[in-house]
Amino acid sequence: MFKLPDFNDRAKTAAEARKAKLDKFKQAAPPSEEALAAAKARAEKRAQKEAEAKAARAERARQLAEEKKLKEAQREKQAEQQRLEAIAREAAQKAARDARYAARKARVK
């Protein structure tokens, strides 16, 4: 009859598997000089690519900040222009109103 493994059996099996894996790792030959050199070259290449990517991100951030500054300056210039136009429009309206009042007073007299 089939018996399900209990906790102790499962723990023992897992410990044996870990020990077998560790023994296999210990028996493996140490990496060769060529493999170490290749791994070092890959690591250096990866570090160089990461440095280039970081520099590119910094340049892009600088460009975005510059664009944002230019847009803000343009927005401020446009707001100032609109304010000046509003002042000129109000002055023209006031002058027209004053002219109408003066014309009405001239007719009344």
Secondary structure, DSSP 8 states (H G I E B T S, - for coil): ------HHHHHHHHHHHHHHHHHHHHHS----HHHHHHHHHHHHHHHHHHHHHHHHHHHHHHHHHHHHHHHHHHHHHHHHHHHHHHHHHHHHHHHHHHHHHHHHHHHH-
